[in-house]
Amino acid sequence: MIERTPVLDAVTHTILALGFVVAVAPFLVVGIAASHDLFHVNLVPMPLVPGGHFVENMTAAWIRADLGVKLLNSLIFALGVAFGKVIVSALTAYAIVYFRFPGRHLLFWAIFVTLMLPLEVRIVPTYAVAANVLGPWQGILDILGVTWLAEHFAGVRLDLQFGLLNSYAGLILPLVATATGTFLYRQFFLTVPDELAEAAKMDGAGPIRFFFDVLLPLSRNNIAALATIMFLWAWNQYLWPLLVTTDPSHATAVIELKRLIPNEGGIPEWNIAMAGTLIVMLPTLLVVVVMQRWFVRGLVATEK
Amino acid sequence: MADISLSRVAKSFGRTTVVRPLDLDIRSGEFIVVLGPSGCGKSTLLRMIAGLEEISGGSISIGGRVVDALEPRERGCAMVFQNYALYPHMTVADNIGYALKVAGVGRTERRARVEAVAATLGLEGLLDRRPAQLSGGQRQRVAMGRAMIRSPQVFLFDEPLSNLDAKLRVQMRIEIRRLHDRLAATSIFVTHDQVEAMTLADRIVVLDAGRIEQVGTPSEVYHRPATRFVAGFLGSPPMNLIDATVGSDGTLEFADGSALSVPGVRAEPGRAVTLGIRPEAMAVGAMALDRPVQGRFALEFVEHLGPTALAHGRFADAAFVAQVPGELRTGATEGLAFGCDPTALHLFDRETGRRIDDAIAAGAAPATTSVEAASAEHH
C-alpha cells in the first residue's frame, strides 16, 4: 500500500527517533562515563561530553577483573549452552513430532510444564544435583536398601560422589535443557511436509539420515535464531555461575563485573566499572550484529 | 519387473475403515490406474503397497515375495508424490541422486547415473538448480527422475499430475506412458481424473468407499460398467441414470408414469432397476427416428462445445443430457426426440447397484451404419 501521508510520516518518524534515543541513551551514558576520570564521573550531573581517559579506564578494568580469562570462560559457557540447547531441543522436537511412541503426549506436556519451572525456582535441587550428580542415585539405593545390604554383608559403604562444581560441565549442563527451544523446533518441524519424510523413506534413508540430511539443513535459520538467543541468555546469566563457581578460575565475566562495582564506602570508581561493562557487552553486541539477519528469518517465517 | 498381488488387503484407522478387504493381481509390466473419487482409499492403497502405511489385514507380495513386514526401501518400489516432495535445500542432481547416496554409491558413479537419468528427462541444464528455481513441470520431472534412478521394479504414482496446468498435464501424461513402456517396470498410478485413467491404463481399478467396483481395460470399464457407480463416475458428461421398473411387455416404466419401449429386454417384469444411457450413445431429432429405442425429453438449454453440443433437459422427471450435433440451437417446445440401440442401454439392479448382464438381447438391435451404433458394437 502506497499512500502520501506527510503528517503521519512525520509523527511516525518522531516516535521512531524517540524510541531510538531511549534505546541508545543508556549505552551512550556508559560509554561517556567510561571515558572520564574519577573526579568527573562523580560530578552531579555527570558531564555528557566524553573525557580523555577511555583507554586508561579500559586497561584498568581489564587487569583488575582479569577479564582475559573471564571472557574466555564466558565464551565457553555461552557457546556450550547455546549449542547444547540447539542439539537437545532439535532432538527432542524430532522425537515428539516424527515418532509415535507410548507416552509421547505425556512427555510433550512434561516438557511444556518445565516452562513454568525456570532455573530460579528449582535452584536448590539443581545445585544439589550439580554438587553431586550421583546424589539422586544414592537416594534410590538408600531407599531400596541396597546401601544397607552392602554395608552389612559386604562391609562396603556405598557413597557415590561425582561433583560438577567449579567445572565447565557444571556450568553448562544444568542449563542445556530448554522447553522454548523444543517448541521452536516443534513448530518448525510441523511445517515440514510429511511427504518429505516419506520421500526420504522411499529413498532408503533411515530416521538418523533423514534428520541430518534433510531436517537439519532445512532448519538452519532456526538453529541460528535459537543459538543467538541462547548465547545472549547464557552470557548474561548471573545466578547460576555465581553458585557453581566458588573458585574464581571458572568465574564468568558477568560475575567479575561485580568486583568492579564500588562497594559502599569504597572509592566510587564508576568510570572503571563502566569500562568493564563496555568490554563485557561487546561480544554480545557483535553476535547480535552478525546474526541479526538469520535471527529474524528464523523467528519470522519458514523459508519459502 | 514384478507381479504384485494383494490378497484380502484392508486398512482401517481406529474404527474407520478406509480400505475393505480386497484382492488384486497385477501382472509384471502392467500399467494399472486406480481411479476413484477423493476419499475412496486409493492413495491409502498405494501407500500400503509402498510400505508407508501398515496394512490392517491381508497380505501384499511383490515379485512373489511377501513384503508385509519390509521397510519401504526393501520393497523395490519408487514413488512419485503429488507435491513432488523434493528436498528444497538440495540441487536437482542431489535430489535425483539422494537414493544412491544413501545406498553408498560412489560420487563418480552417482554423477554418471544422475546425468543419464537427467538426459532421458530433459533436465541436463538444470542439475545445479534448487527446486524453488524450477517450474511445475520441471519439478515433476525431477520427482520422476528421483524415482527412476534406482531402476525400481515398481513405480507408484500418487496423483502426480494434479498440480500441473491442463496443457502440461497432457504432455506429462504422454511422457509417463512413454517412460513406462521403455522402462518396462510395473506401474500403479492413482488419480481421480478419468481422462488420465482412460489414456494411461492397461487396466483400470475403479475404487469407491474402499471397495473395488470394477477392474478392467479402459474399454471394458467404459462400455460395460459393472456397477451403477462406475457408470456414473466414468464418462464426461456422466451417463444418464434413471430409476425404472421393468414392465411386462418389453418396456421400462418410470416413476412419473412414462415408459420407454425397449425391444429385447430380458429382465423379469416388476424388477426395480436403474437405466443408464450415455449422452454420446444417442441420436437426436430426425436421426433418432430409425432407432429401435425412441423417447422424447424436455429440452431446457444447449451447451455448445464446438464440434458438438450438450442438450440438457429432463426425462422421466430426472436430469438428462444428450450429445447433439454442434449446429443444434434450440429444441421444439414439444421436446427433443432421442433414439438409440438397445445395446446402448445399461441396466443396473437398483438394490445392489450391480449390472444386470444380458438384460437386453443384443440380437434385437437392427444393423445400422450410424457412428453411435458402431461404437456400441464393441460389446
Contacts between the chains, C-beta under 8 A, distances in Angstrom:
chain1	res1	chain2	res2	distance
A	193	B	83	6.4
A	193	B	85	6.6
A	195	B	81	4.8
A	195	B	82	7.6
A	195	B	83	5.6
A	195	B	85	3.7
A	196	B	85	5.4
A	196	B	87	6.8
A	198	B	47	8.0
A	198	B	52	5.2
A	198	B	72	8.0
A	198	B	79	7.6
A	198	B	81	7.1
A	198	B	85	6.8
A	199	B	79	7.5
A	199	B	81	6.2
A	199	B	85	4.0
A	199	B	86	7.8
A	199	B	87	7.5
A	199	B	146	7.6
A	200	B	87	8.0
A	200	B	98	7.9
A	201	B	51	7.8
A	201	B	52	6.5
A	201	B	71	7.5
A	201	B	72	4.7
A	201	B	73	7.0
A	202	B	50	6.6
A	202	B	52	7.6
A	202	B	72	5.3
A	202	B	73	7.1
A	202	B	77	7.1
A	202	B	78	6.4
A	202	B	79	4.9
A	202	B	99	7.8
A	203	B	73	7.4
A	203	B	98	5.2
A	203	B	99	4.0
A	203	B	102	5.7
A	203	B	146	7.3
A	204	B	72	7.8
A	204	B	73	3.5
A	204	B	99	5.7
A	204	B	102	4.6
A	204	B	103	6.0
A	205	B	98	7.4
A	205	B	102	4.8
A	209	B	102	6.2
A	213	B	87	7.9
A	213	B	98	7.5
A	214	B	87	5.7
A	214	B	89	7.7
A	217	B	89	4.5
A	218	B	88	6.7
A	218	B	89	5.7
A	303	B	88	7.3
A	304	B	132	7.0
